[in-house]
Each structure stands twice: as structure tokens, then as C-alpha cells.
Amino acid sequence: VSLPQRKPRFYEMFSRIRLEQGGYLFPERYIHIPAAQDLVQALDNLQLIRCIQMLRDTERRNSPLRFFCNIASSTLRDTN
């Protein structure tokens, strides 16, 4: 946030699961399940796609926003 207007300047993106009751399930509660099935890279890929979509939307509005995308180190090392 930049002051004095309190406009957002940065967004941090991380995966979470939306619950039917309206809340969210955060990664520390479920990440052991995809990790055990070697699916963390697939989750990171979906998150990166969503990040690109948001970047395109902000570019169309000429908004000076920046995004931080949390992904696993194993995804960064993936050569596929």
C-alpha cells in the first residue's frame, strides 16, 4: 500500500481452497495431500496461469500493480 491514498501497489498470490461455507482452507492445512501425490507442481501451474490472467487485466486498466507469486522450489527446478 502506498500512502496517503492507501492504494494497493502489490499483491501476493498463494493457493487456497474456497469452502462452501464461504471461508478458505489455507495451504498449511492441505499441502501435505498434493505433496504426497506429487501434485504440487500442478497446483503451482494453475496459480501461475491465474497470475498471468490478473496481469493482463491490470495491464488493460493501465494499473501499476506488482504481483508476487508463491511457488514451490521444486517447480522452479522443473525442466519440463
C-alpha positions in Angstrom: 0.0 0.0 0.0 1.2 3.5 -0.7 0.3 6.4 1.4 -1.5 8.8 1.7 -4.1 7.4 -0.7 -3.7 3.8 0.5 -3.8 2.4 -3.0 -2.7 -1.2 -3.4 0.6 -1.5 -5.1 1.5 -5.2 -4.6 -0.5 -8.4 -4.4 0.9 -11.6 -3.1 -0.6 -14.7 -4.7 -0.8 -18.1 -2.9 -3.0 -21.1 -3.3 -6.0 -21.7 -1.1 -9.2 -23.6 -1.4 -12.6 -21.8 -1.2 -15.0 -23.6 1.1 -18.8 -23.9 0.5 -19.4 -22.1 3.8 -17.6 -19.0 2.5 -14.2 -19.4 4.2 -10.9 -20.6 2.9 -8.6 -23.6 3.5 -5.1 -22.3 3.6 -2.1 -24.3 2.2 -0.7 -25.3 5.6 -3.8 -27.3 6.2 -3.9 -29.3 2.9 -0.4 -29.1 1.2 0.6 -32.5 2.5 -2.0 -34.2 0.4 -0.8 -32.9 -3.1 2.8 -33.3 -1.9 2.3 -37.0 -1.2 0.8 -37.5 -4.7 3.4 -35.3 -6.5 0.8 -32.7 -7.5 2.4 -29.5 -6.1 3.8 -28.5 -9.5 0.3 -28.9 -11.0 -1.1 -26.5 -8.3 1.7 -24.1 -9.0 1.0 -24.2 -12.7 -2.7 -23.3 -12.1 -1.6 -20.5 -9.8 0.8 -19.1 -12.4 -1.9 -19.2 -15.1 -4.2 -17.2 -12.8 -1.4 -14.7 -12.1 -0.9 -14.2 -15.9 -4.7 -13.6 -16.2 -4.6 -11.0 -13.5 -1.5 -9.3 -15.0 -3.4 -9.0 -18.3 -6.4 -7.5 -16.6 -4.3 -4.9 -14.8 -2.4 -4.1 -18.0 -5.7 -3.3 -19.8 -6.5 -0.8 -17.0 -3.0 0.7 -17.0 -2.7 -0.1 -13.4 0.8 0.0 -11.9 0.3 -3.2 -9.7 3.0 -5.7 -9.0 2.4 -9.4 -8.2 4.4 -11.8 -6.0 3.5 -15.5 -6.8 4.5 -18.1 -4.2 5.5 -21.3 -5.8 7.5 -24.4 -4.6 11.2 -24.6 -5.2 10.6 -28.0 -6.9 8.5 -26.1 -9.5 11.4 -23.7 -10.2 13.7 -26.7 -10.8 11.3 -28.5 -13.1 12.7 -28.7 -16.7 9.5 -29.9 -18.4 
